[in-house]
Amino acid sequence: MTAPRTPEPATEPFVHPALFYRGEEEYLDGTVPFIREGLKAGLPVAVAVPGRQLALLREGLDGDAASVYFVDMTEAGRNPGRIIPRVLRAFADAHPRTHVRIIGEPIWPGRSSVEYPACVQHEALINLAFQGRDVTILCPYDAEHLDEKVLTDAYATHPVIVSGGSGTWRPSPSYAPGEVIAHYNRPFPAAPASAEPQLFGVDELPAVRHHAVARAARLGLSGVRLDDLALAVAELTTNSVVHGGGSGSLRIWAEDGQVVCEVRDRGRLTDPLAGRRPAARDQRGGRGLLLVHTVTDLVRTHTGSDGTAVRVHLRIGR
């Protein structure tokens, strides 16, 4: 295997390369030496990739696998908005006095077109979330099976590109994470006509939450999933009243085996990392969007001069 050598950055301790690989051999060539180099240096190493790649890496690392923290990204990162606070920051914050190495693969063949904008925005936001941190996060991309658009976006969200075949590290010629965040801040497709808006203000909060839970139950959501939706709706509608002009509207419907709930208000979300920072132990408030990301399978946000819309998705029958 050819070990890709991490270049020493002149001023920025955070390094965020994208690894383009084709096939299992290039995947292992691009990841196993990266892991072993970190372990040899005494660094904490985490690997958050889909289950198939987890098995491949465990086998490729042999005895070294016992020293690595493994996470199945198809579960922990099903909602891309969870990855920064609950996977990447959780691991980095657990080792504050040393450099850490992480492999994170949030985009894999099979991600839906609805999920993808949240995935690519996540990759762009990593650069903001870890600016100045002593961390290297290597992001593999399956160049053989992912759409060309995905690879083009990877050039824009990663300052460094690594070739899985040669192990060569080179600066990205089109690195522009801010442009990616703005580009995918798009208005949502229209909700179904059957999803009539429920208007609410502070006095209607209990009623609109009851409506959402009852409607979701009729659409097939049950048990803990119904509790998760109730919590997400409570947080989003309260945010609308407190931060979004005092009122809002809620719609709920079923789509592709999921319950989708949309909350709109007149507020504008100006912090792109809202809901993606771990809450400090002594923090009072400010956990609403973080909780929403935690309990749902996907969160999409569009914000503009006319207000903000948030859509949350929960799978039926999980």
Contacts in CASP RR format, 6 or more apart in sequence:
PFRMAT RR
TARGET T0000
AUTHOR 0000-0000-0000
METHOD contacts of the structure
MODEL  1
MTAPRTPEPATEPFVHPALFYRGEEEYLDGTVPFIREGLKAGLPVAVAVP
GRQLALLREGLDGDAASVYFVDMTEAGRNPGRIIPRVLRAFADAHPRTHV
RIIGEPIWPGRSSVEYPACVQHEALINLAFQGRDVTILCPYDAEHLDEKV
LTDAYATHPVIVSGGSGTWRPSPSYAPGEVIAHYNRPFPAAPASAEPQLF
GVDELPAVRHHAVARAARLGLSGVRLDDLALAVAELTTNSVVHGGGSGSL
RIWAEDGQVVCEVRDRGRLTDPLAGRRPAARDQRGGRGLLLVHTVTDLVR
THTGSDGTAVRVHLRIGR
1 28 0 8 1.000
1 29 0 8 1.000
1 30 0 8 1.000
1 32 0 8 1.000
1 33 0 8 1.000
2 29 0 8 1.000
2 30 0 8 1.000
2 33 0 8 1.000
2 165 0 8 1.000
2 166 0 8 1.000
2 167 0 8 1.000
3 30 0 8 1.000
3 33 0 8 1.000
3 34 0 8 1.000
3 36 0 8 1.000
3 37 0 8 1.000
3 167 0 8 1.000
4 17 0 8 1.000
4 19 0 8 1.000
4 30 0 8 1.000
4 33 0 8 1.000
4 34 0 8 1.000
4 162 0 8 1.000
4 164 0 8 1.000
4 167 0 8 1.000
4 168 0 8 1.000
4 169 0 8 1.000
5 169 0 8 1.000
6 15 0 8 1.000
6 17 0 8 1.000
6 34 0 8 1.000
6 37 0 8 1.000
6 136 0 8 1.000
6 169 0 8 1.000
7 15 0 8 1.000
7 160 0 8 1.000
7 169 0 8 1.000
9 15 0 8 1.000
12 131 0 8 1.000
12 132 0 8 1.000
13 99 0 8 1.000
13 132 0 8 1.000
13 133 0 8 1.000
13 134 0 8 1.000
13 135 0 8 1.000
14 127 0 8 1.000
14 130 0 8 1.000
14 131 0 8 1.000
14 132 0 8 1.000
14 133 0 8 1.000
14 134 0 8 1.000
14 135 0 8 1.000
14 136 0 8 1.000
14 137 0 8 1.000
15 135 0 8 1.000
15 136 0 8 1.000
15 137 0 8 1.000
15 160 0 8 1.000
16 126 0 8 1.000
16 127 0 8 1.000
16 130 0 8 1.000
16 136 0 8 1.000
16 137 0 8 1.000
16 139 0 8 1.000
16 158 0 8 1.000
16 159 0 8 1.000
16 160 0 8 1.000
17 136 0 8 1.000
17 138 0 8 1.000
17 139 0 8 1.000
17 158 0 8 1.000
17 159 0 8 1.000
17 160 0 8 1.000
17 161 0 8 1.000
17 162 0 8 1.000
17 169 0 8 1.000
18 139 0 8 1.000
18 140 0 8 1.000
18 141 0 8 1.000
18 154 0 8 1.000
18 155 0 8 1.000
18 157 0 8 1.000
18 158 0 8 1.000
18 160 0 8 1.000
18 161 0 8 1.000
18 162 0 8 1.000
18 172 0 8 1.000
19 30 0 8 1.000
19 31 0 8 1.000
19 138 0 8 1.000
19 139 0 8 1.000
19 140 0 8 1.000
19 141 0 8 1.000
19 162 0 8 1.000
19 164 0 8 1.000
20 141 0 8 1.000
20 143 0 8 1.000
20 151 0 8 1.000
20 154 0 8 1.000
20 161 0 8 1.000
20 162 0 8 1.000
20 163 0 8 1.000
20 164 0 8 1.000
21 27 0 8 1.000
21 29 0 8 1.000
21 30 0 8 1.000
21 140 0 8 1.000
21 141 0 8 1.000
21 142 0 8 1.000
21 143 0 8 1.000
21 144 0 8 1.000
21 164 0 8 1.000
21 165 0 8 1.000
22 142 0 8 1.000
22 143 0 8 1.000
22 144 0 8 1.000
22 164 0 8 1.000
22 165 0 8 1.000
23 142 0 8 1.000
23 144 0 8 1.000
24 56 0 8 1.000
26 164 0 8 1.000
26 165 0 8 1.000
27 53 0 8 1.000
27 56 0 8 1.000
27 140 0 8 1.000
27 164 0 8 1.000
28 56 0 8 1.000
28 57 0 8 1.000
28 60 0 8 1.000
29 164 0 8 1.000
29 165 0 8 1.000
29 167 0 8 1.000
30 140 0 8 1.000
30 162 0 8 1.000
30 164 0 8 1.000
30 165 0 8 1.000
30 167 0 8 1.000
31 47 0 8 1.000
31 57 0 8 1.000
31 103 0 8 1.000
31 138 0 8 1.000
31 140 0 8 1.000
32 57 0 8 1.000
32 60 0 8 1.000
32 61 0 8 1.000
34 101 0 8 1.000
34 103 0 8 1.000
34 138 0 8 1.000
35 45 0 8 1.000
35 47 0 8 1.000
35 57 0 8 1.000
35 61 0 8 1.000
35 64 0 8 1.000
35 68 0 8 1.000
35 101 0 8 1.000
35 103 0 8 1.000
36 61 0 8 1.000
36 64 0 8 1.000
38 45 0 8 1.000
38 101 0 8 1.000
39 45 0 8 1.000
39 64 0 8 1.000
39 67 0 8 1.000
39 68 0 8 1.000
43 98 0 8 1.000
43 99 0 8 1.000
43 100 0 8 1.000
43 101 0 8 1.000
44 69 0 8 1.000
44 91 0 8 1.000
44 94 0 8 1.000
44 95 0 8 1.000
44 98 0 8 1.000
44 100 0 8 1.000
44 101 0 8 1.000
45 67 0 8 1.000
45 68 0 8 1.000
45 69 0 8 1.000
45 100 0 8 1.000
45 101 0 8 1.000
45 102 0 8 1.000
46 68 0 8 1.000
46 69 0 8 1.000
46 70 0 8 1.000
46 71 0 8 1.000
46 87 0 8 1.000
46 91 0 8 1.000
46 100 0 8 1.000
46 101 0 8 1.000
46 102 0 8 1.000
46 103 0 8 1.000
47 54 0 8 1.000
47 57 0 8 1.000
47 68 0 8 1.000
47 69 0 8 1.000
47 70 0 8 1.000
47 71 0 8 1.000
47 102 0 8 1.000
47 103 0 8 1.000
47 104 0 8 1.000
48 70 0 8 1.000
48 71 0 8 1.000
48 72 0 8 1.000
48 73 0 8 1.000
48 76 0 8 1.000
48 77 0 8 1.000
48 83 0 8 1.000
48 87 0 8 1.000
48 88 0 8 1.000
48 102 0 8 1.000
48 103 0 8 1.000
48 104 0 8 1.000
48 105 0 8 1.000
49 57 0 8 1.000
49 71 0 8 1.000
49 72 0 8 1.000
49 73 0 8 1.000
49 103 0 8 1.000
49 104 0 8 1.000
49 105 0 8 1.000
49 140 0 8 1.000
50 72 0 8 1.000
50 73 0 8 1.000
50 74 0 8 1.000
50 105 0 8 1.000
50 108 0 8 1.000
51 72 0 8 1.000
51 73 0 8 1.000
51 74 0 8 1.000
53 105 0 8 1.000
53 140 0 8 1.000
54 70 0 8 1.000
54 72 0 8 1.000
57 65 0 8 1.000
57 68 0 8 1.000
57 70 0 8 1.000
58 65 0 8 1.000
58 70 0 8 1.000
61 68 0 8 1.000
69 91 0 8 1.000
71 87 0 8 1.000
73 83 0 8 1.000
73 87 0 8 1.000
73 104 0 8 1.000
73 105 0 8 1.000
73 106 0 8 1.000
73 108 0 8 1.000
74 108 0 8 1.000
76 82 0 8 1.000
76 83 0 8 1.000
76 86 0 8 1.000
76 87 0 8 1.000
77 83 0 8 1.000
77 87 0 8 1.000
77 106 0 8 1.000
78 297 0 8 1.000
78 298 0 8 1.000
79 118 0 8 1.000
79 293 0 8 1.000
79 296 0 8 1.000
79 297 0 8 1.000
79 298 0 8 1.000
79 299 0 8 1.000
80 106 0 8 1.000
80 115 0 8 1.000
80 118 0 8 1.000
80 119 0 8 1.000
80 121 0 8 1.000
80 122 0 8 1.000
80 298 0 8 1.000
81 118 0 8 1.000
81 122 0 8 1.000
81 275 0 8 1.000
81 276 0 8 1.000
81 293 0 8 1.000
81 299 0 8 1.000
82 293 0 8 1.000
82 294 0 8 1.000
83 104 0 8 1.000
83 106 0 8 1.000
83 122 0 8 1.000
84 122 0 8 1.000
84 125 0 8 1.000
84 126 0 8 1.000
84 129 0 8 1.000
84 273 0 8 1.000
84 276 0 8 1.000
84 277 0 8 1.000
85 275 0 8 1.000
85 276 0 8 1.000
85 277 0 8 1.000
85 278 0 8 1.000
85 290 0 8 1.000
85 293 0 8 1.000
86 278 0 8 1.000
86 294 0 8 1.000
87 104 0 8 1.000
88 102 0 8 1.000
88 104 0 8 1.000
88 126 0 8 1.000
88 129 0 8 1.000
88 130 0 8 1.000
88 135 0 8 1.000
88 137 0 8 1.000
89 129 0 8 1.000
89 277 0 8 1.000
89 278 0 8 1.000
90 278 0 8 1.000
91 100 0 8 1.000
91 102 0 8 1.000
92 100 0 8 1.000
92 102 0 8 1.000
92 130 0 8 1.000
92 133 0 8 1.000
92 135 0 8 1.000
93 278 0 8 1.000
98 134 0 8 1.000
99 134 0 8 1.000
99 135 0 8 1.000
99 136 0 8 1.000
100 134 0 8 1.000
100 135 0 8 1.000
100 136 0 8 1.000
101 135 0 8 1.000
101 136 0 8 1.000
101 138 0 8 1.000
102 135 0 8 1.000
102 136 0 8 1.000
102 137 0 8 1.000
102 138 0 8 1.000
103 137 0 8 1.000
103 138 0 8 1.000
103 139 0 8 1.000
103 140 0 8 1.000
104 137 0 8 1.000
104 138 0 8 1.000
104 139 0 8 1.000
104 140 0 8 1.000
105 139 0 8 1.000
105 140 0 8 1.000
105 141 0 8 1.000
106 119 0 8 1.000
106 122 0 8 1.000
106 123 0 8 1.000
106 139 0 8 1.000
107 116 0 8 1.000
107 119 0 8 1.000
107 120 0 8 1.000
107 123 0 8 1.000
107 141 0 8 1.000
107 146 0 8 1.000
107 150 0 8 1.000
107 154 0 8 1.000
108 142 0 8 1.000
108 146 0 8 1.000
109 142 0 8 1.000
109 145 0 8 1.000
109 146 0 8 1.000
111 119 0 8 1.000
112 256 0 8 1.000
114 256 0 8 1.000
114 298 0 8 1.000
114 300 0 8 1.000
114 313 0 8 1.000
115 298 0 8 1.000
116 150 0 8 1.000
117 184 0 8 1.000
117 186 0 8 1.000
117 300 0 8 1.000
118 298 0 8 1.000
118 299 0 8 1.000
118 300 0 8 1.000
120 150 0 8 1.000
120 153 0 8 1.000
120 157 0 8 1.000
120 180 0 8 1.000
120 184 0 8 1.000
121 180 0 8 1.000
121 181 0 8 1.000
121 184 0 8 1.000
121 185 0 8 1.000
121 272 0 8 1.000
123 139 0 8 1.000
123 153 0 8 1.000
123 154 0 8 1.000
123 157 0 8 1.000
123 158 0 8 1.000
123 177 0 8 1.000
123 180 0 8 1.000
124 156 0 8 1.000
124 157 0 8 1.000
124 177 0 8 1.000
124 178 0 8 1.000
124 180 0 8 1.000
124 181 0 8 1.000
125 177 0 8 1.000
125 181 0 8 1.000
125 272 0 8 1.000
125 273 0 8 1.000
125 276 0 8 1.000
126 137 0 8 1.000
126 157 0 8 1.000
127 157 0 8 1.000
127 159 0 8 1.000
127 177 0 8 1.000
128 177 0 8 1.000
128 272 0 8 1.000
128 273 0 8 1.000
129 273 0 8 1.000
129 276 0 8 1.000
129 277 0 8 1.000
130 137 0 8 1.000
138 162 0 8 1.000
139 154 0 8 1.000
139 158 0 8 1.000
141 150 0 8 1.000
141 151 0 8 1.000
141 154 0 8 1.000
143 151 0 8 1.000
152 174 0 8 1.000
153 180 0 8 1.000
154 161 0 8 1.000
155 161 0 8 1.000
155 172 0 8 1.000
155 173 0 8 1.000
155 174 0 8 1.000
155 175 0 8 1.000
156 172 0 8 1.000
156 174 0 8 1.000
156 175 0 8 1.000
156 176 0 8 1.000
156 177 0 8 1.000
156 179 0 8 1.000
156 180 0 8 1.000
157 175 0 8 1.000
157 177 0 8 1.000
157 180 0 8 1.000
158 172 0 8 1.000
158 175 0 8 1.000
159 171 0 8 1.000
159 172 0 8 1.000
159 175 0 8 1.000
160 169 0 8 1.000
160 170 0 8 1.000
160 171 0 8 1.000
160 172 0 8 1.000
161 169 0 8 1.000
161 170 0 8 1.000
161 171 0 8 1.000
161 172 0 8 1.000
162 168 0 8 1.000
162 169 0 8 1.000
163 170 0 8 1.000
181 272 0 8 1.000
185 301 0 8 1.000
185 302 0 8 1.000
185 303 0 8 1.000
185 304 0 8 1.000
186 302 0 8 1.000
187 302 0 8 1.000
187 309 0 8 1.000
188 262 0 8 1.000
188 300 0 8 1.000
188 302 0 8 1.000
188 309 0 8 1.000
188 311 0 8 1.000
191 251 0 8 1.000
191 253 0 8 1.000
191 260 0 8 1.000
191 262 0 8 1.000
192 253 0 8 1.000
192 255 0 8 1.000
194 253 0 8 1.000
195 251 0 8 1.000
195 252 0 8 1.000
195 253 0 8 1.000
195 262 0 8 1.000
196 251 0 8 1.000
197 249 0 8 1.000
197 250 0 8 1.000
197 251 0 8 1.000
197 264 0 8 1.000
198 208 0 8 1.000
198 211 0 8 1.000
198 212 0 8 1.000
198 249 0 8 1.000
198 250 0 8 1.000
198 251 0 8 1.000
199 247 0 8 1.000
199 248 0 8 1.000
199 249 0 8 1.000
200 207 0 8 1.000
200 208 0 8 1.000
200 237 0 8 1.000
200 240 0 8 1.000
200 241 0 8 1.000
200 247 0 8 1.000
200 248 0 8 1.000
200 249 0 8 1.000
200 250 0 8 1.000
201 240 0 8 1.000
201 241 0 8 1.000
201 246 0 8 1.000
201 247 0 8 1.000
201 248 0 8 1.000
202 241 0 8 1.000
202 246 0 8 1.000
205 234 0 8 1.000
205 237 0 8 1.000
205 238 0 8 1.000
205 241 0 8 1.000
208 233 0 8 1.000
208 237 0 8 1.000
208 250 0 8 1.000
209 230 0 8 1.000
209 233 0 8 1.000
209 234 0 8 1.000
209 237 0 8 1.000
211 250 0 8 1.000
212 229 0 8 1.000
212 230 0 8 1.000
212 233 0 8 1.000
212 250 0 8 1.000
212 252 0 8 1.000
212 261 0 8 1.000
213 226 0 8 1.000
213 229 0 8 1.000
213 230 0 8 1.000
213 233 0 8 1.000
215 252 0 8 1.000
216 226 0 8 1.000
216 229 0 8 1.000
216 252 0 8 1.000
216 259 0 8 1.000
216 261 0 8 1.000
216 314 0 8 1.000
217 226 0 8 1.000
219 252 0 8 1.000
219 253 0 8 1.000
219 254 0 8 1.000
219 259 0 8 1.000
219 316 0 8 1.000
220 254 0 8 1.000
220 259 0 8 1.000
220 316 0 8 1.000
220 317 0 8 1.000
221 229 0 8 1.000
221 259 0 8 1.000
221 314 0 8 1.000
221 316 0 8 1.000
221 317 0 8 1.000
222 317 0 8 1.000
225 314 0 8 1.000
225 315 0 8 1.000
225 316 0 8 1.000
225 317 0 8 1.000
225 318 0 8 1.000
228 295 0 8 1.000
228 296 0 8 1.000
228 314 0 8 1.000
229 259 0 8 1.000
229 261 0 8 1.000
229 296 0 8 1.000
229 312 0 8 1.000
229 314 0 8 1.000
231 291 0 8 1.000
231 292 0 8 1.000
231 295 0 8 1.000
232 261 0 8 1.000
232 291 0 8 1.000
232 292 0 8 1.000
232 295 0 8 1.000
232 296 0 8 1.000
232 312 0 8 1.000
232 314 0 8 1.000
233 250 0 8 1.000
233 261 0 8 1.000
233 263 0 8 1.000
235 288 0 8 1.000
235 289 0 8 1.000
235 291 0 8 1.000
235 292 0 8 1.000
236 261 0 8 1.000
236 263 0 8 1.000
236 292 0 8 1.000
236 310 0 8 1.000
236 312 0 8 1.000
237 248 0 8 1.000
237 250 0 8 1.000
237 263 0 8 1.000
238 288 0 8 1.000
239 265 0 8 1.000
239 288 0 8 1.000
239 289 0 8 1.000
240 246 0 8 1.000
240 247 0 8 1.000
240 248 0 8 1.000
240 263 0 8 1.000
240 264 0 8 1.000
240 265 0 8 1.000
240 267 0 8 1.000
241 247 0 8 1.000
241 248 0 8 1.000
243 265 0 8 1.000
243 267 0 8 1.000
244 265 0 8 1.000
244 266 0 8 1.000
244 267 0 8 1.000
244 307 0 8 1.000
244 308 0 8 1.000
245 265 0 8 1.000
245 266 0 8 1.000
245 267 0 8 1.000
246 265 0 8 1.000
246 266 0 8 1.000
247 265 0 8 1.000
247 266 0 8 1.000
248 263 0 8 1.000
248 264 0 8 1.000
248 265 0 8 1.000
248 266 0 8 1.000
249 263 0 8 1.000
249 264 0 8 1.000
249 265 0 8 1.000
250 261 0 8 1.000
250 262 0 8 1.000
250 263 0 8 1.000
250 264 0 8 1.000
251 261 0 8 1.000
251 262 0 8 1.000
252 259 0 8 1.000
252 260 0 8 1.000
252 261 0 8 1.000
252 262 0 8 1.000
253 259 0 8 1.000
253 260 0 8 1.000
254 260 0 8 1.000
254 316 0 8 1.000
255 313 0 8 1.000
257 315 0 8 1.000
257 316 0 8 1.000
258 297 0 8 1.000
258 298 0 8 1.000
258 313 0 8 1.000
258 314 0 8 1.000
258 315 0 8 1.000
258 316 0 8 1.000
259 313 0 8 1.000
259 314 0 8 1.000
259 316 0 8 1.000
260 311 0 8 1.000
260 312 0 8 1.000
260 313 0 8 1.000
261 311 0 8 1.000
261 312 0 8 1.000
261 314 0 8 1.000
262 309 0 8 1.000
262 310 0 8 1.000
262 311 0 8 1.000
263 309 0 8 1.000
263 310 0 8 1.000
264 307 0 8 1.000
264 308 0 8 1.000
264 309 0 8 1.000
264 310 0 8 1.000
265 307 0 8 1.000
265 308 0 8 1.000
266 306 0 8 1.000
266 307 0 8 1.000
267 303 0 8 1.000
267 307 0 8 1.000
267 308 0 8 1.000
268 303 0 8 1.000
268 304 0 8 1.000
268 305 0 8 1.000
268 307 0 8 1.000
268 308 0 8 1.000
269 301 0 8 1.000
269 303 0 8 1.000
269 308 0 8 1.000
270 303 0 8 1.000
274 289 0 8 1.000
275 288 0 8 1.000
275 289 0 8 1.000
275 290 0 8 1.000
275 292 0 8 1.000
275 293 0 8 1.000
276 290 0 8 1.000
276 293 0 8 1.000
277 290 0 8 1.000
278 290 0 8 1.000
279 285 0 8 1.000
279 286 0 8 1.000
279 287 0 8 1.000
279 290 0 8 1.000
289 299 0 8 1.000
292 299 0 8 1.000
292 310 0 8 1.000
292 312 0 8 1.000
293 299 0 8 1.000
296 312 0 8 1.000
296 313 0 8 1.000
296 314 0 8 1.000
297 313 0 8 1.000
297 314 0 8 1.000
297 315 0 8 1.000
298 311 0 8 1.000
298 312 0 8 1.000
298 313 0 8 1.000
299 310 0 8 1.000
299 311 0 8 1.000
299 312 0 8 1.000
299 313 0 8 1.000
300 310 0 8 1.000
300 311 0 8 1.000
300 312 0 8 1.000
300 313 0 8 1.000
301 308 0 8 1.000
301 309 0 8 1.000
301 310 0 8 1.000
301 311 0 8 1.000
302 308 0 8 1.000
302 309 0 8 1.000
303 309 0 8 1.000
END
